[in-house]
Amino acid sequence: MKFDNIIIGGGLSGLLCGIALAREGRHVAIIAAGQSTLHFSSGSFDILGYDTGGQQVTNPFEAIHALDAKHPYHLVGIDNVPLLATQALRIFTESGLSGQGGMTHNHFRMTPTGSLRPTWFSLDDYLTVQDPESFPYRKVLLVSVPGFMDFPVSLVTEGLRRLGAQVETASMSVPSLTHRRQSPSEMRSANLAKVLARDKKLQQVAARINKAASGAEAVIMPAIVGLDSQEAVEFIRGRVQKPLHFLSTMPPSVPGVRVQTLLRKHFASLGGVYMLGNTVTGGRIKDGHLHFVETSLLPDERLEADDFVLATGSFASDGLKANYERVYEPVFDLDTTAPADRMQWVSPSVFDDQPYMYYGVRVNASMQALKGGRAISNLYAAGAVLGGHNAARQADGAGVDMVTALRVAQRI
């Protein structure tokens, strides 16, 4: 089976790269072993939230100039980052993902624990704050769902009060949600969103919210609407009589699933082939060239391409693995940036900046992966598998995914 390009990994980085290539008329396949870490996404996309000293960043495109030379933004070219980020937003828009932000300055999103984190772009329907000192609402209604444990109401309430808002809470349910409470495993955000996918159910929810929100300036509720499109979100927002904002919940994340679903649909509309549940088990590398890959679901089929992209992520998605002897890349056993001495992989305190968070595969200036110190001419790396940064500490994971994916697409 022959393609122009094969991308290994179906998360944010793999999908953006695949869409960019398919837009140019390429025959592209994405091979995804499973659901990506987008399912843990908040619905916001960071460029850089914190500098190397841990201070909040206001203008991410200015702050990236001070990042270490090993950071992936330097790999794509610091001056290219704003252009590539803007290109990613165009792809979001084409895919049906509308949002707020995406300019030169960060705004703040509220986490499920009530804290504020700086971010660059957020889906339209989610609660954001431009300035914590000027929250636009004095009195809000916070809606909860009985039995739903992935939305800690007390923590969100305290977070809203720190912004100066008076908070009233109200429990909301409809018969279908009451039935779900009989099984705790069913009370997850994605399952609730499936229940609330029909207009009749959303109308019932909106009526209950309107009855409780008479004295509030705005309504805030957990993100349990709009699993695979904006239509359900627009429907309920159009029927709630006060401004309605959503907050992301603990994973699985409804906004993250929506992003994945709509990007995947857009990729398919461009003629892309998405192979979900298929794991790349290896390939033939000879004379510095990757000739084909083999997969778990097609063991007798060689998947060939002119160029390949490795976008498998870091440790969380098994793009990198470790044992007692080494940190390694499991598909092609590529070179990594991890030292041989395992005592250097971690810092003694759990609160320290952990060295292993910065590990990734080695690449050259053209983003071609290295094996045995030699570049593989048609194998590129993009996203979290690159290393060189700590996404949890710097709030730059989505930004790295976006700009490296699109830079690789340009190079191909």
Contacts in CASP RR format, 6 or more apart in sequence:
PFRMAT RR
TARGET T0000
AUTHOR 0000-0000-0000
METHOD contacts of the structure
MODEL  1
MKFDNIIIGGGLSGLLCGIALAREGRHVAIIAAGQSTLHFSSGSFDILGY
DTGGQQVTNPFEAIHALDAKHPYHLVGIDNVPLLATQALRIFTESGLSGQ
GGMTHNHFRMTPTGSLRPTWFSLDDYLTVQDPESFPYRKVLLVSVPGFMD
FPVSLVTEGLRRLGAQVETASMSVPSLTHRRQSPSEMRSANLAKVLARDK
KLQQVAARINKAASGAEAVIMPAIVGLDSQEAVEFIRGRVQKPLHFLSTM
PPSVPGVRVQTLLRKHFASLGGVYMLGNTVTGGRIKDGHLHFVETSLLPD
ERLEADDFVLATGSFASDGLKANYERVYEPVFDLDTTAPADRMQWVSPSV
FDDQPYMYYGVRVNASMQALKGGRAISNLYAAGAVLGGHNAARQADGAGV
DMVTALRVAQRI
1 298 0 8 1.000
1 301 0 8 1.000
1 302 0 8 1.000
1 303 0 8 1.000
1 304 0 8 1.000
2 304 0 8 1.000
2 305 0 8 1.000
3 27 0 8 1.000
3 28 0 8 1.000
3 29 0 8 1.000
3 273 0 8 1.000
3 303 0 8 1.000
3 304 0 8 1.000
3 305 0 8 1.000
4 21 0 8 1.000
4 26 0 8 1.000
4 27 0 8 1.000
4 28 0 8 1.000
4 305 0 8 1.000
4 306 0 8 1.000
4 307 0 8 1.000
5 18 0 8 1.000
5 21 0 8 1.000
5 26 0 8 1.000
5 27 0 8 1.000
5 28 0 8 1.000
5 29 0 8 1.000
5 305 0 8 1.000
5 306 0 8 1.000
5 307 0 8 1.000
5 308 0 8 1.000
5 309 0 8 1.000
5 412 0 8 1.000
6 28 0 8 1.000
6 29 0 8 1.000
6 30 0 8 1.000
6 31 0 8 1.000
6 293 0 8 1.000
6 303 0 8 1.000
6 305 0 8 1.000
6 307 0 8 1.000
6 308 0 8 1.000
6 309 0 8 1.000
7 14 0 8 1.000
7 17 0 8 1.000
7 18 0 8 1.000
7 28 0 8 1.000
7 29 0 8 1.000
7 30 0 8 1.000
7 31 0 8 1.000
7 308 0 8 1.000
7 309 0 8 1.000
7 311 0 8 1.000
8 31 0 8 1.000
8 280 0 8 1.000
8 293 0 8 1.000
8 308 0 8 1.000
8 309 0 8 1.000
8 310 0 8 1.000
8 311 0 8 1.000
8 312 0 8 1.000
8 331 0 8 1.000
9 30 0 8 1.000
9 31 0 8 1.000
9 32 0 8 1.000
9 33 0 8 1.000
9 36 0 8 1.000
9 310 0 8 1.000
9 311 0 8 1.000
9 312 0 8 1.000
9 313 0 8 1.000
10 30 0 8 1.000
10 31 0 8 1.000
10 32 0 8 1.000
10 34 0 8 1.000
10 36 0 8 1.000
10 274 0 8 1.000
10 311 0 8 1.000
11 32 0 8 1.000
11 36 0 8 1.000
11 37 0 8 1.000
11 38 0 8 1.000
11 260 0 8 1.000
11 311 0 8 1.000
11 401 0 8 1.000
12 36 0 8 1.000
12 38 0 8 1.000
12 41 0 8 1.000
12 259 0 8 1.000
12 263 0 8 1.000
12 398 0 8 1.000
12 401 0 8 1.000
12 402 0 8 1.000
12 405 0 8 1.000
13 311 0 8 1.000
13 313 0 8 1.000
13 382 0 8 1.000
13 383 0 8 1.000
13 384 0 8 1.000
13 401 0 8 1.000
13 402 0 8 1.000
13 404 0 8 1.000
13 405 0 8 1.000
14 30 0 8 1.000
14 309 0 8 1.000
14 311 0 8 1.000
14 382 0 8 1.000
14 405 0 8 1.000
15 30 0 8 1.000
15 260 0 8 1.000
15 263 0 8 1.000
15 264 0 8 1.000
15 267 0 8 1.000
16 88 0 8 1.000
16 91 0 8 1.000
16 263 0 8 1.000
16 401 0 8 1.000
16 402 0 8 1.000
16 405 0 8 1.000
16 406 0 8 1.000
16 409 0 8 1.000
17 309 0 8 1.000
17 311 0 8 1.000
17 382 0 8 1.000
17 405 0 8 1.000
17 406 0 8 1.000
17 408 0 8 1.000
17 409 0 8 1.000
18 28 0 8 1.000
18 30 0 8 1.000
18 267 0 8 1.000
18 272 0 8 1.000
18 309 0 8 1.000
18 405 0 8 1.000
18 409 0 8 1.000
19 91 0 8 1.000
19 95 0 8 1.000
19 263 0 8 1.000
19 266 0 8 1.000
19 267 0 8 1.000
19 270 0 8 1.000
20 87 0 8 1.000
20 91 0 8 1.000
20 405 0 8 1.000
20 406 0 8 1.000
20 409 0 8 1.000
20 410 0 8 1.000
21 28 0 8 1.000
21 409 0 8 1.000
21 412 0 8 1.000
22 28 0 8 1.000
22 267 0 8 1.000
22 270 0 8 1.000
22 271 0 8 1.000
22 272 0 8 1.000
23 270 0 8 1.000
25 270 0 8 1.000
27 271 0 8 1.000
27 272 0 8 1.000
27 273 0 8 1.000
28 267 0 8 1.000
28 271 0 8 1.000
28 272 0 8 1.000
28 273 0 8 1.000
29 272 0 8 1.000
29 273 0 8 1.000
29 274 0 8 1.000
29 275 0 8 1.000
29 303 0 8 1.000
29 305 0 8 1.000
30 267 0 8 1.000
30 272 0 8 1.000
30 273 0 8 1.000
30 274 0 8 1.000
30 275 0 8 1.000
31 275 0 8 1.000
31 278 0 8 1.000
31 279 0 8 1.000
31 280 0 8 1.000
31 293 0 8 1.000
31 295 0 8 1.000
31 303 0 8 1.000
32 274 0 8 1.000
32 275 0 8 1.000
32 276 0 8 1.000
32 277 0 8 1.000
32 278 0 8 1.000
33 277 0 8 1.000
33 278 0 8 1.000
33 279 0 8 1.000
33 280 0 8 1.000
33 312 0 8 1.000
33 318 0 8 1.000
34 276 0 8 1.000
34 277 0 8 1.000
35 260 0 8 1.000
35 276 0 8 1.000
36 260 0 8 1.000
36 317 0 8 1.000
37 313 0 8 1.000
37 316 0 8 1.000
37 317 0 8 1.000
38 256 0 8 1.000
38 257 0 8 1.000
38 259 0 8 1.000
38 260 0 8 1.000
39 251 0 8 1.000
39 252 0 8 1.000
39 253 0 8 1.000
39 256 0 8 1.000
39 257 0 8 1.000
39 260 0 8 1.000
40 251 0 8 1.000
40 252 0 8 1.000
40 253 0 8 1.000
40 256 0 8 1.000
41 253 0 8 1.000
41 255 0 8 1.000
41 256 0 8 1.000
41 259 0 8 1.000
41 398 0 8 1.000
42 109 0 8 1.000
42 111 0 8 1.000
42 119 0 8 1.000
42 126 0 8 1.000
42 248 0 8 1.000
42 253 0 8 1.000
42 255 0 8 1.000
42 256 0 8 1.000
43 122 0 8 1.000
43 123 0 8 1.000
43 126 0 8 1.000
43 248 0 8 1.000
43 253 0 8 1.000
43 255 0 8 1.000
43 256 0 8 1.000
43 259 0 8 1.000
44 109 0 8 1.000
44 119 0 8 1.000
44 120 0 8 1.000
44 121 0 8 1.000
44 122 0 8 1.000
44 123 0 8 1.000
44 126 0 8 1.000
44 128 0 8 1.000
44 248 0 8 1.000
44 398 0 8 1.000
45 88 0 8 1.000
45 119 0 8 1.000
45 120 0 8 1.000
45 121 0 8 1.000
45 122 0 8 1.000
45 398 0 8 1.000
45 399 0 8 1.000
45 402 0 8 1.000
46 60 0 8 1.000
46 118 0 8 1.000
46 119 0 8 1.000
46 120 0 8 1.000
46 395 0 8 1.000
46 396 0 8 1.000
46 397 0 8 1.000
46 398 0 8 1.000
46 399 0 8 1.000
47 60 0 8 1.000
47 61 0 8 1.000
47 64 0 8 1.000
47 81 0 8 1.000
47 85 0 8 1.000
47 106 0 8 1.000
47 120 0 8 1.000
47 396 0 8 1.000
47 398 0 8 1.000
47 399 0 8 1.000
48 57 0 8 1.000
48 60 0 8 1.000
48 63 0 8 1.000
48 64 0 8 1.000
48 67 0 8 1.000
48 394 0 8 1.000
48 395 0 8 1.000
48 396 0 8 1.000
49 56 0 8 1.000
49 57 0 8 1.000
49 60 0 8 1.000
49 63 0 8 1.000
49 106 0 8 1.000
49 117 0 8 1.000
49 118 0 8 1.000
49 119 0 8 1.000
49 120 0 8 1.000
49 394 0 8 1.000
49 395 0 8 1.000
49 396 0 8 1.000
50 56 0 8 1.000
50 57 0 8 1.000
50 118 0 8 1.000
50 393 0 8 1.000
50 394 0 8 1.000
50 395 0 8 1.000
51 57 0 8 1.000
51 63 0 8 1.000
51 66 0 8 1.000
51 394 0 8 1.000
52 66 0 8 1.000
52 67 0 8 1.000
52 68 0 8 1.000
52 394 0 8 1.000
54 393 0 8 1.000
56 106 0 8 1.000
56 118 0 8 1.000
57 63 0 8 1.000
57 106 0 8 1.000
57 118 0 8 1.000
58 105 0 8 1.000
58 106 0 8 1.000
58 118 0 8 1.000
59 104 0 8 1.000
59 105 0 8 1.000
59 106 0 8 1.000
60 106 0 8 1.000
60 120 0 8 1.000
61 81 0 8 1.000
61 82 0 8 1.000
61 104 0 8 1.000
64 71 0 8 1.000
64 73 0 8 1.000
64 78 0 8 1.000
64 81 0 8 1.000
65 78 0 8 1.000
67 73 0 8 1.000
67 74 0 8 1.000
67 389 0 8 1.000
68 74 0 8 1.000
68 388 0 8 1.000
70 358 0 8 1.000
70 388 0 8 1.000
71 388 0 8 1.000
71 389 0 8 1.000
72 383 0 8 1.000
72 386 0 8 1.000
72 387 0 8 1.000
72 388 0 8 1.000
72 389 0 8 1.000
72 400 0 8 1.000
72 403 0 8 1.000
72 404 0 8 1.000
73 81 0 8 1.000
73 396 0 8 1.000
73 400 0 8 1.000
73 403 0 8 1.000
75 363 0 8 1.000
75 365 0 8 1.000
75 367 0 8 1.000
75 386 0 8 1.000
75 404 0 8 1.000
75 407 0 8 1.000
76 84 0 8 1.000
76 367 0 8 1.000
76 403 0 8 1.000
76 404 0 8 1.000
76 407 0 8 1.000
77 407 0 8 1.000
80 403 0 8 1.000
80 407 0 8 1.000
81 403 0 8 1.000
84 402 0 8 1.000
84 403 0 8 1.000
84 406 0 8 1.000
84 407 0 8 1.000
85 102 0 8 1.000
85 120 0 8 1.000
85 399 0 8 1.000
85 402 0 8 1.000
85 403 0 8 1.000
87 406 0 8 1.000
88 399 0 8 1.000
88 402 0 8 1.000
88 403 0 8 1.000
88 406 0 8 1.000
89 102 0 8 1.000
89 121 0 8 1.000
91 263 0 8 1.000
91 266 0 8 1.000
92 98 0 8 1.000
92 99 0 8 1.000
92 121 0 8 1.000
92 263 0 8 1.000
94 266 0 8 1.000
95 262 0 8 1.000
95 263 0 8 1.000
95 265 0 8 1.000
95 266 0 8 1.000
96 230 0 8 1.000
96 262 0 8 1.000
96 266 0 8 1.000
97 123 0 8 1.000
97 230 0 8 1.000
97 258 0 8 1.000
97 259 0 8 1.000
97 262 0 8 1.000
97 263 0 8 1.000
98 123 0 8 1.000
98 124 0 8 1.000
98 230 0 8 1.000
99 121 0 8 1.000
99 122 0 8 1.000
99 123 0 8 1.000
99 124 0 8 1.000
100 107 0 8 1.000
100 121 0 8 1.000
100 122 0 8 1.000
100 123 0 8 1.000
100 124 0 8 1.000
100 128 0 8 1.000
101 107 0 8 1.000
101 120 0 8 1.000
101 121 0 8 1.000
101 122 0 8 1.000
101 128 0 8 1.000
102 120 0 8 1.000
102 121 0 8 1.000
106 118 0 8 1.000
106 119 0 8 1.000
106 120 0 8 1.000
107 118 0 8 1.000
107 119 0 8 1.000
107 120 0 8 1.000
107 122 0 8 1.000
107 128 0 8 1.000
107 129 0 8 1.000
107 130 0 8 1.000
108 116 0 8 1.000
108 117 0 8 1.000
108 118 0 8 1.000
108 119 0 8 1.000
108 128 0 8 1.000
108 129 0 8 1.000
108 130 0 8 1.000
108 132 0 8 1.000
109 116 0 8 1.000
109 117 0 8 1.000
109 119 0 8 1.000
109 122 0 8 1.000
109 126 0 8 1.000
109 127 0 8 1.000
109 128 0 8 1.000
109 129 0 8 1.000
109 248 0 8 1.000
110 116 0 8 1.000
110 127 0 8 1.000
110 128 0 8 1.000
110 129 0 8 1.000
110 156 0 8 1.000
110 159 0 8 1.000
110 160 0 8 1.000
110 247 0 8 1.000
111 117 0 8 1.000
111 248 0 8 1.000
112 150 0 8 1.000
112 151 0 8 1.000
112 152 0 8 1.000
112 155 0 8 1.000
112 156 0 8 1.000
112 247 0 8 1.000
112 248 0 8 1.000
112 249 0 8 1.000
112 250 0 8 1.000
113 152 0 8 1.000
113 155 0 8 1.000
113 156 0 8 1.000
114 155 0 8 1.000
114 156 0 8 1.000
114 158 0 8 1.000
114 159 0 8 1.000
114 160 0 8 1.000
115 159 0 8 1.000
116 129 0 8 1.000
116 132 0 8 1.000
116 159 0 8 1.000
117 395 0 8 1.000
118 395 0 8 1.000
119 128 0 8 1.000
119 395 0 8 1.000
120 399 0 8 1.000
122 128 0 8 1.000
123 255 0 8 1.000
123 258 0 8 1.000
123 259 0 8 1.000
124 230 0 8 1.000
125 230 0 8 1.000
125 233 0 8 1.000
125 237 0 8 1.000
125 244 0 8 1.000
125 245 0 8 1.000
125 246 0 8 1.000
126 223 0 8 1.000
126 245 0 8 1.000
126 246 0 8 1.000
126 247 0 8 1.000
126 248 0 8 1.000
126 255 0 8 1.000
127 220 0 8 1.000
127 245 0 8 1.000
127 246 0 8 1.000
127 247 0 8 1.000
129 135 0 8 1.000
129 163 0 8 1.000
132 162 0 8 1.000
132 163 0 8 1.000
135 160 0 8 1.000
135 163 0 8 1.000
135 164 0 8 1.000
135 165 0 8 1.000
136 218 0 8 1.000
137 165 0 8 1.000
137 216 0 8 1.000
137 217 0 8 1.000
137 218 0 8 1.000
137 243 0 8 1.000
138 164 0 8 1.000
138 165 0 8 1.000
138 166 0 8 1.000
138 217 0 8 1.000
139 165 0 8 1.000
139 166 0 8 1.000
139 167 0 8 1.000
139 168 0 8 1.000
139 215 0 8 1.000
139 216 0 8 1.000
139 217 0 8 1.000
140 160 0 8 1.000
140 165 0 8 1.000
140 166 0 8 1.000
140 167 0 8 1.000
140 168 0 8 1.000
140 216 0 8 1.000
140 217 0 8 1.000
140 218 0 8 1.000
140 219 0 8 1.000
140 220 0 8 1.000
141 167 0 8 1.000
141 168 0 8 1.000
141 169 0 8 1.000
141 170 0 8 1.000
141 209 0 8 1.000
141 212 0 8 1.000
141 213 0 8 1.000
141 215 0 8 1.000
141 216 0 8 1.000
141 218 0 8 1.000
141 219 0 8 1.000
141 220 0 8 1.000
141 242 0 8 1.000
142 153 0 8 1.000
142 156 0 8 1.000
142 157 0 8 1.000
142 160 0 8 1.000
142 167 0 8 1.000
142 168 0 8 1.000
142 169 0 8 1.000
142 170 0 8 1.000
142 220 0 8 1.000
142 221 0 8 1.000
143 169 0 8 1.000
143 170 0 8 1.000
143 171 0 8 1.000
143 172 0 8 1.000
143 209 0 8 1.000
143 212 0 8 1.000
143 219 0 8 1.000
143 220 0 8 1.000
143 221 0 8 1.000
143 222 0 8 1.000
144 151 0 8 1.000
144 153 0 8 1.000
144 169 0 8 1.000
144 170 0 8 1.000
144 171 0 8 1.000
144 172 0 8 1.000
144 221 0 8 1.000
144 222 0 8 1.000
145 151 0 8 1.000
145 171 0 8 1.000
145 172 0 8 1.000
145 173 0 8 1.000
145 177 0 8 1.000
145 187 0 8 1.000
145 192 0 8 1.000
145 222 0 8 1.000
145 224 0 8 1.000
146 171 0 8 1.000
146 173 0 8 1.000
146 177 0 8 1.000
146 178 0 8 1.000
146 181 0 8 1.000
147 181 0 8 1.000
147 187 0 8 1.000
148 187 0 8 1.000
148 189 0 8 1.000
148 192 0 8 1.000
148 222 0 8 1.000
148 224 0 8 1.000
148 249 0 8 1.000
149 184 0 8 1.000
149 187 0 8 1.000
150 187 0 8 1.000
150 188 0 8 1.000
150 189 0 8 1.000
150 222 0 8 1.000
150 249 0 8 1.000
150 250 0 8 1.000
150 251 0 8 1.000
151 189 0 8 1.000
151 222 0 8 1.000
151 247 0 8 1.000
151 249 0 8 1.000
151 250 0 8 1.000
153 169 0 8 1.000
156 220 0 8 1.000
156 247 0 8 1.000
157 167 0 8 1.000
157 169 0 8 1.000
160 167 0 8 1.000
160 220 0 8 1.000
161 167 0 8 1.000
168 212 0 8 1.000
168 215 0 8 1.000
168 216 0 8 1.000
170 209 0 8 1.000
170 212 0 8 1.000
170 213 0 8 1.000
172 205 0 8 1.000
172 208 0 8 1.000
172 209 0 8 1.000
172 212 0 8 1.000
172 221 0 8 1.000
173 208 0 8 1.000
174 201 0 8 1.000
174 204 0 8 1.000
174 205 0 8 1.000
174 208 0 8 1.000
176 195 0 8 1.000
176 201 0 8 1.000
177 192 0 8 1.000
177 195 0 8 1.000
177 196 0 8 1.000
180 186 0 8 1.000
180 187 0 8 1.000
180 191 0 8 1.000
180 192 0 8 1.000
180 195 0 8 1.000
181 187 0 8 1.000
188 252 0 8 1.000
189 222 0 8 1.000
189 223 0 8 1.000
189 224 0 8 1.000
189 249 0 8 1.000
189 250 0 8 1.000
189 252 0 8 1.000
189 253 0 8 1.000
189 254 0 8 1.000
190 227 0 8 1.000
190 252 0 8 1.000
190 254 0 8 1.000
190 257 0 8 1.000
192 224 0 8 1.000
193 224 0 8 1.000
193 225 0 8 1.000
193 226 0 8 1.000
193 227 0 8 1.000
193 232 0 8 1.000
193 254 0 8 1.000
194 227 0 8 1.000
195 201 0 8 1.000
196 202 0 8 1.000
196 205 0 8 1.000
196 224 0 8 1.000
196 225 0 8 1.000
196 226 0 8 1.000
196 232 0 8 1.000
197 226 0 8 1.000
197 227 0 8 1.000
197 232 0 8 1.000
199 235 0 8 1.000
202 225 0 8 1.000
202 232 0 8 1.000
202 235 0 8 1.000
202 236 0 8 1.000
202 239 0 8 1.000
203 239 0 8 1.000
205 236 0 8 1.000
206 236 0 8 1.000
206 238 0 8 1.000
206 239 0 8 1.000
206 240 0 8 1.000
209 219 0 8 1.000
209 221 0 8 1.000
209 240 0 8 1.000
209 244 0 8 1.000
210 239 0 8 1.000
210 240 0 8 1.000
210 241 0 8 1.000
210 242 0 8 1.000
213 219 0 8 1.000
213 240 0 8 1.000
213 241 0 8 1.000
213 242 0 8 1.000
216 242 0 8 1.000
217 242 0 8 1.000
217 243 0 8 1.000
218 242 0 8 1.000
218 243 0 8 1.000
218 244 0 8 1.000
218 245 0 8 1.000
219 240 0 8 1.000
219 242 0 8 1.000
219 243 0 8 1.000
219 244 0 8 1.000
219 245 0 8 1.000
220 244 0 8 1.000
220 245 0 8 1.000
220 246 0 8 1.000
220 247 0 8 1.000
221 244 0 8 1.000
221 245 0 8 1.000
221 246 0 8 1.000
221 247 0 8 1.000
222 246 0 8 1.000
222 247 0 8 1.000
222 249 0 8 1.000
223 246 0 8 1.000
223 247 0 8 1.000
223 248 0 8 1.000
223 249 0 8 1.000
223 253 0 8 1.000
223 254 0 8 1.000
223 255 0 8 1.000
224 249 0 8 1.000
224 254 0 8 1.000
225 232 0 8 1.000
225 233 0 8 1.000
225 236 0 8 1.000
225 246 0 8 1.000
225 254 0 8 1.000
226 232 0 8 1.000
226 233 0 8 1.000
226 254 0 8 1.000
226 258 0 8 1.000
227 254 0 8 1.000
227 257 0 8 1.000
227 258 0 8 1.000
227 261 0 8 1.000
228 257 0 8 1.000
228 258 0 8 1.000
228 261 0 8 1.000
228 262 0 8 1.000
229 258 0 8 1.000
229 261 0 8 1.000
229 262 0 8 1.000
230 258 0 8 1.000
233 246 0 8 1.000
236 244 0 8 1.000
237 244 0 8 1.000
246 255 0 8 1.000
248 254 0 8 1.000
248 255 0 8 1.000
264 274 0 8 1.000
267 274 0 8 1.000
268 274 0 8 1.000
275 295 0 8 1.000
275 297 0 8 1.000
277 296 0 8 1.000
277 297 0 8 1.000
278 295 0 8 1.000
278 296 0 8 1.000
278 297 0 8 1.000
278 298 0 8 1.000
279 295 0 8 1.000
279 296 0 8 1.000
279 297 0 8 1.000
280 293 0 8 1.000
280 294 0 8 1.000
280 295 0 8 1.000
280 331 0 8 1.000
281 294 0 8 1.000
281 295 0 8 1.000
281 296 0 8 1.000
281 299 0 8 1.000
281 331 0 8 1.000
282 293 0 8 1.000
282 294 0 8 1.000
282 331 0 8 1.000
282 332 0 8 1.000
283 290 0 8 1.000
283 291 0 8 1.000
283 292 0 8 1.000
283 293 0 8 1.000
283 294 0 8 1.000
283 332 0 8 1.000
284 290 0 8 1.000
284 291 0 8 1.000
284 292 0 8 1.000
285 291 0 8 1.000
285 332 0 8 1.000
285 371 0 8 1.000
285 376 0 8 1.000
285 379 0 8 1.000
288 371 0 8 1.000
288 374 0 8 1.000
288 375 0 8 1.000
288 376 0 8 1.000
288 377 0 8 1.000
289 376 0 8 1.000
289 377 0 8 1.000
289 378 0 8 1.000
290 308 0 8 1.000
290 332 0 8 1.000
290 376 0 8 1.000
290 378 0 8 1.000
290 379 0 8 1.000
291 304 0 8 1.000
292 302 0 8 1.000
292 303 0 8 1.000
292 304 0 8 1.000
292 305 0 8 1.000
293 302 0 8 1.000
293 303 0 8 1.000
293 308 0 8 1.000
294 301 0 8 1.000
294 302 0 8 1.000
294 303 0 8 1.000
295 301 0 8 1.000
295 303 0 8 1.000
305 378 0 8 1.000
306 378 0 8 1.000
307 378 0 8 1.000
307 379 0 8 1.000
307 380 0 8 1.000
307 412 0 8 1.000
308 378 0 8 1.000
308 379 0 8 1.000
308 380 0 8 1.000
309 379 0 8 1.000
309 380 0 8 1.000
309 381 0 8 1.000
309 382 0 8 1.000
309 405 0 8 1.000
309 408 0 8 1.000
309 412 0 8 1.000
310 329 0 8 1.000
310 331 0 8 1.000
310 332 0 8 1.000
310 334 0 8 1.000
310 361 0 8 1.000
310 369 0 8 1.000
310 379 0 8 1.000
310 380 0 8 1.000
310 381 0 8 1.000
310 382 0 8 1.000
310 385 0 8 1.000
311 381 0 8 1.000
311 382 0 8 1.000
311 383 0 8 1.000
311 385 0 8 1.000
311 405 0 8 1.000
312 318 0 8 1.000
312 319 0 8 1.000
312 331 0 8 1.000
312 385 0 8 1.000
313 319 0 8 1.000
313 320 0 8 1.000
313 383 0 8 1.000
313 384 0 8 1.000
313 385 0 8 1.000
314 320 0 8 1.000
314 357 0 8 1.000
314 359 0 8 1.000
314 360 0 8 1.000
314 384 0 8 1.000
314 385 0 8 1.000
314 387 0 8 1.000
315 321 0 8 1.000
315 322 0 8 1.000
315 356 0 8 1.000
316 384 0 8 1.000
317 384 0 8 1.000
318 330 0 8 1.000
319 329 0 8 1.000
319 330 0 8 1.000
319 331 0 8 1.000
319 384 0 8 1.000
319 385 0 8 1.000
320 327 0 8 1.000
320 328 0 8 1.000
320 329 0 8 1.000
320 330 0 8 1.000
320 336 0 8 1.000
320 359 0 8 1.000
320 360 0 8 1.000
320 361 0 8 1.000
320 385 0 8 1.000
321 327 0 8 1.000
321 328 0 8 1.000
321 329 0 8 1.000
321 330 0 8 1.000
322 328 0 8 1.000
322 338 0 8 1.000
322 345 0 8 1.000
322 356 0 8 1.000
324 342 0 8 1.000
325 342 0 8 1.000
326 338 0 8 1.000
326 340 0 8 1.000
326 342 0 8 1.000
327 336 0 8 1.000
327 338 0 8 1.000
327 345 0 8 1.000
327 356 0 8 1.000
327 359 0 8 1.000
328 336 0 8 1.000
329 336 0 8 1.000
329 360 0 8 1.000
329 361 0 8 1.000
329 385 0 8 1.000
332 369 0 8 1.000
332 371 0 8 1.000
332 376 0 8 1.000
332 379 0 8 1.000
333 371 0 8 1.000
334 361 0 8 1.000
334 362 0 8 1.000
334 369 0 8 1.000
334 370 0 8 1.000
334 371 0 8 1.000
334 381 0 8 1.000
335 361 0 8 1.000
335 362 0 8 1.000
335 369 0 8 1.000
335 370 0 8 1.000
335 371 0 8 1.000
335 372 0 8 1.000
335 373 0 8 1.000
336 359 0 8 1.000
336 360 0 8 1.000
336 361 0 8 1.000
336 362 0 8 1.000
337 358 0 8 1.000
337 359 0 8 1.000
337 360 0 8 1.000
337 361 0 8 1.000
337 362 0 8 1.000
337 387 0 8 1.000
337 388 0 8 1.000
338 345 0 8 1.000
338 356 0 8 1.000
338 359 0 8 1.000
338 360 0 8 1.000
339 345 0 8 1.000
344 355 0 8 1.000
345 355 0 8 1.000
345 356 0 8 1.000
345 359 0 8 1.000
346 354 0 8 1.000
346 355 0 8 1.000
346 356 0 8 1.000
347 353 0 8 1.000
347 354 0 8 1.000
347 355 0 8 1.000
353 390 0 8 1.000
353 393 0 8 1.000
354 390 0 8 1.000
357 390 0 8 1.000
357 391 0 8 1.000
357 392 0 8 1.000
357 393 0 8 1.000
358 387 0 8 1.000
358 388 0 8 1.000
358 389 0 8 1.000
358 390 0 8 1.000
359 387 0 8 1.000
359 388 0 8 1.000
360 385 0 8 1.000
360 386 0 8 1.000
360 387 0 8 1.000
360 388 0 8 1.000
361 369 0 8 1.000
361 370 0 8 1.000
361 381 0 8 1.000
361 385 0 8 1.000
361 386 0 8 1.000
361 387 0 8 1.000
362 369 0 8 1.000
362 370 0 8 1.000
362 373 0 8 1.000
363 369 0 8 1.000
363 370 0 8 1.000
363 380 0 8 1.000
363 381 0 8 1.000
363 386 0 8 1.000
364 370 0 8 1.000
364 375 0 8 1.000
366 375 0 8 1.000
366 380 0 8 1.000
366 411 0 8 1.000
367 380 0 8 1.000
367 381 0 8 1.000
367 382 0 8 1.000
367 404 0 8 1.000
367 407 0 8 1.000
367 408 0 8 1.000
367 411 0 8 1.000
368 375 0 8 1.000
368 376 0 8 1.000
368 377 0 8 1.000
368 378 0 8 1.000
368 379 0 8 1.000
368 380 0 8 1.000
368 381 0 8 1.000
369 375 0 8 1.000
369 376 0 8 1.000
369 379 0 8 1.000
369 380 0 8 1.000
369 381 0 8 1.000
370 376 0 8 1.000
380 408 0 8 1.000
380 411 0 8 1.000
380 412 0 8 1.000
381 404 0 8 1.000
381 408 0 8 1.000
382 401 0 8 1.000
382 404 0 8 1.000
382 405 0 8 1.000
382 407 0 8 1.000
382 408 0 8 1.000
383 400 0 8 1.000
383 401 0 8 1.000
383 404 0 8 1.000
383 405 0 8 1.000
384 391 0 8 1.000
384 397 0 8 1.000
384 400 0 8 1.000
384 401 0 8 1.000
386 400 0 8 1.000
386 404 0 8 1.000
389 396 0 8 1.000
389 397 0 8 1.000
389 400 0 8 1.000
391 397 0 8 1.000
391 400 0 8 1.000
END
